[in-house]
Amino acid sequence: MLESEQLLNTPEIRLNVSQRDEFRKYLEKSGVIDALAKVLNELYDEPEKPIDAINFVKQHFGGLQTVDMDSDYISDLKRRIIDLEFEAGDLKIKLAKKEEENEEYKEKLNEEKAE
């Protein structure tokens, strides 16, 4: 038996092969393999190959994702953002007033200590 064959028959390697097979099945079942194959086929079919193939794959793979949000939901989120921005502005004003009051109290305390 060759040394490489002995190495492949160790329990650790068999476990890793089994884990790799499970992971491959998971990727196939979840559609990752098909999605990657589609993007790689698009890259292959490009008449002028991009200089940055990784960037091409990132851009085109990201395009496969679909977001199923209706416009009402998005409008609600935009309104919520506006409300939170106004609330943050009000809180900043309140904080500034409290900091000013705190400074006034500090000055008063310093004057009383000086007397």
N, C-alpha and C positions, 0 to 999 in steps of 0.2 A: 504494500500500500504506500502510495506517495505521501510525502509530508503534508501537502496541501489537502489531500483527501482525509487524512487523519484530523487535520485542523477543522475541516468542515463537519466532521462527525462528533465534535465535542458538544456537550449539552448546551453550553452558552451560545454557540453558533446556531444550533437548531432552534433554540428559543428565539433568537433574533430573527431568524428566517420566518418563524411562525408569527412573530410580532409584525414583521414587515408585511406579510401576507394579509394579516388582519387590517393593518393600516391601509394597504392598497385597496382592499374590499370596501373599507369605510369611505375612502376617497371616491371610488367608483360609484358607490350607492348614493353619496351626497351630491354627485354631479360635478365634482371638482375636476376629475380627469377629462370629462367631456368639455367643460368650459376652457380648460387649459389647451386642449387639442384644438378647439375652435380658434382661439387667439393665435396659437402657433401656426395654424393653417392660414390665417389672415396675413401673418407676417411672411409666410412662405409665398403667398400669392401677390405680395407687394411688388410691383414692377421695379421700383427703386427702393432698395433696402435702406431703412433708416440707419443713421450712424449709431444711435443709441437704441439698441434692440430692447434693453431692459425697460427703458422709458416707454417704448411702443407697447410692450406687454402690459405694463402698469396701466397705461391709458386705456387700452382696449379691454383689458380684463375688468377694470373698474366700470366700463360702459355696460358690462353684462348685468350689473346689479340694477334692480328696479326698485324704486321706492313707491309704495302704494299709499300715497297720502292724498286725501281729497282736499280741495281748495278751502273748504270750511275749516278744516283742522289747521291748515297753514295760516289762514286768516286769524284764527283764535290765538295761535302761537305768536303772531306778529303783534296783536293787540296786547297780549300778556307781556311781551318784551317792552312795549311802550309804557304800560302801566308800571312795570318794575323800574324803568329808567326814571320816571317821574318820582316814584317812591324813593329811589336812591338819591335824587336831587334834594327832596325834602329832608331826608335824613342827614345829608351833608350840611344843609342850612342849620338844622337843629344842633348838629355837632359843633359847628362854628360858634353858635350862640352859647352853648355850654362851655366851650373852651374860653370864650370871652368872659363869661361869668366867673369861671374858675380863676382867671387872671386877676379879675377885680377883687375876688375874695383873698387871693394871695397878697395883693397890694395892701388890702385893708389889714390883714394879719401882720404884715411887716410893719405897718404904721403903728399898730397897737403895741407891738413888741418894742418898737423904738421909743415909745412914750414912757 
